[in-house]
Amino acid sequence: MMDLNSFPRFPLANLPTPLDELPRLSRELGLRVICKRDDLTGFALGGNKARKLEFLVADALEKRADVLVTGGGVQSNHVRTTAAAARKAGMDAVGVFFSSPSGQVNGNLLLDQILGAELVYAHADKHETELVIQGVCDDLRAKGRNPYLIPVGGSTKLGVVSYVLAVGELLEQLQAQGIALDAVVVTTGSCGTHAGILAGMKYYGANIPVHGITVSRSRAECFERIPRLIQEAVPLLDREITLQEGDIIVHDAYLGEAYAKITPEARATIHRVARLEGLFLDPVYTAKTMAGLIDLTARGTFAPESTVLFWHTGGTPGIFGFPQDIV
Ligand SMILES: Cc1ncc(COP(=O)(O)O)c(C=O)c1O
């Protein structure tokens, strides 16, 4: 077997992240909810992107890049973490936003400015934004720079490998603590985290279903992206990953009106989980996901007394980007 730990890696994340019990929430829901605290990866206020960027930045440095270029929503955690990682590695960063300027400089956007990232507003949809990102790279090359393009969300084969390793980390913790896990629930955005966790379950031979709660893309798009990302990672994993019918589970009932638009359930979940557990969820990603976990429990998707893992992917600065949506 290929040693996944031998991949070039630029250290960013504080690993392993803790595995916490959520006992008061568990009691209310009638099952055991545990939480994988990837909000505590530490680097630049934490989140899932620190894991992916360890591999992406190492690759950029190998290619002698001097600027990282990526994109996302105006409160993108990915842009913030990429800009911080670029700085730590001695590079510049450009963040391309789908939207127009919001007028308010807070949350992740404030952190982007502190980091001195160049910010470009594409005024475009997701697909067109990817083209704008490519255009920014072309312009930089014309100026003699060497840009490294990171697709929206950092969802690439290297991003997938980082989450395969995260599953290895989780399985070790579960074994050490004698926990038998029945399901994982995770946010599905650009799909790299979901793809990596699913691939990781296959890679390590763990038969634990992975429920994705989509917060931006349609189910159809997720069903296209997840297997594609896994297949792209297969040569790096050096092992066939065979997906069976039913392995990809994506719930789209918790997205609401649109990406980054709060739902009443997500808002209530932010308050409920904070008041029960002292745990913060963000309005764009993790609150919708936890709202999904709670609703799926009520619908009987998870059997009473079963053990379900909520994979907390971070996003904490987003709380300060949307205060009016939360209170
Ligand atoms: C806090 C948070 N959770 C989850 C996700 C989704 O991860 P992925 O894009 O790998 O699906 C993101 C991505 O932007 C994020 O910022």
The ligand as an SDF file (V2000), in Angstrom:
LIG
                    3D

 16 16  0  0  0  0  0  0  0  0999 V2000
  -16.9170   25.7390    7.0290 C   0  0  0  0  0  0  0  0  0  0  0  0
  -16.9930   24.9160    5.8010 C   0  0  0  0  0  0  0  0  0  0  0  0
  -17.5670   23.7180    5.8740 N   0  0  0  0  0  0  0  0  0  0  0  0
  -17.7070   22.9270    4.7880 C   0  0  0  0  0  0  0  0  0  0  0  0
  -17.2580   23.3290    3.5590 C   0  0  0  0  0  0  0  0  0  0  0  0
  -17.4880   22.4340    2.4020 C   0  0  0  0  0  0  0  0  0  0  0  0
  -16.3690   21.6730    2.0720 O   0  0  0  0  0  0  0  0  0  0  0  0
  -16.1970   21.1840    0.5910 P   0  0  0  0  0  0  0  0  0  0  0  0
  -16.0680   22.4060   -0.2550 O   0  0  0  0  0  0  0  0  0  0  0  0
  -15.0000   20.3340    0.6090 O   0  0  0  0  0  0  0  0  0  0  0  0
  -17.4330   20.4250    0.2230 O   0  0  0  0  0  0  0  0  0  0  0  0
  -16.6150   24.5660    3.4300 C   0  0  0  0  0  0  0  0  0  0  0  0
  -16.1320   24.9930    2.1040 C   0  0  0  0  0  0  0  0  0  0  0  0
  -16.0500   26.1000    1.7370 O   0  0  0  0  0  0  0  0  0  0  0  0
  -16.4820   25.3890    4.5750 C   0  0  0  0  0  0  0  0  0  0  0  0
  -15.9090   26.6000    4.5080 O   0  0  0  0  0  0  0  0  0  0  0  0
  1  2  1  0
  2  3  1  0
  2 15  2  0
  3  4  2  0
  4  5  1  0
  5  6  1  0
  5 12  2  0
  6  7  1  0
  7  8  1  0
  8  9  2  0
  8 10  1  0
  8 11  1  0
 12 13  1  0
 12 15  1  0
 13 14  2  0
 15 16  1  0
M  END
$$$$
